[in-house]
Amino acid sequence: MVGWRRSSAAASLQMPPVTILLFVWVFSWGHATAYLDIANMTELQKHVSFFDRNKDGIITPSETFEGYVAIGCDVAFSRETASSVHAALGPKTSPVDAPLPQINIYIDQIHKGMHGSDTGA
């Protein structure tokens, strides 16, 4: 009897069950929105709102990536910068009830990401 062999292409497309569960968990959440009052936004909020491509008050890593590409940065730089920015600012700007992982940047909470030497200008 001839044994069944899986092609190398099929084997390379197979993901471990943990990865599949992680994708299902992350993409099963409802999309949150944040309230933005554009007339009363601070200068910092107006500045970062450029990256909020769908104008829902929440900046996702993909929106940051798209924003960097839109201003002319190359793909590798955009990907690395979006990852770094969201790793640093996501947990600081996420509300207490935000779903995990807290990698999205909430524009109304962006002031929490300022460091001590910021002038506020």
ZICOR-V423124 format. One record per pair of residues at least 12 apart in sequence whose C-alpha atoms are under 7 Angstrom apart, sorted by the first residue. I is the first residue (numbers start at 1). J is the second residue. If there is no record, write none. Layout:
i->I j->J
i->I j->J
This chain:
i->33 j->56
i->33 j->57
i->33 j->58
i->34 j->56
i->34 j->57
i->34 j->58
i->35 j->57
i->36 j->57
i->36 j->108
i->45 j->107
i->45 j->110
i->49 j->107
i->51 j->63
i->51 j->64
i->51 j->67
i->57 j->106
i->57 j->107
i->58 j->104
i->58 j->105
i->58 j->106
i->58 j->107
i->59 j->104
i->59 j->105
i->59 j->106
i->60 j->104
i->60 j->105
i->61 j->82
i->61 j->83
i->61 j->86
i->61 j->104
i->64 j->82
i->65 j->78
i->65 j->79
i->65 j->82
i->86 j->103
i->86 j->104
i->86 j->105
i->87 j->103
i->89 j->105
i->89 j->113
i->90 j->102
i->90 j->103
i->90 j->104
i->90 j->105
i->91 j->103
i->92 j->112
i->92 j->113
i->93 j->105
i->93 j->106
i->93 j->109
i->93 j->110
i->93 j->112
i->93 j->113
i->94 j->106
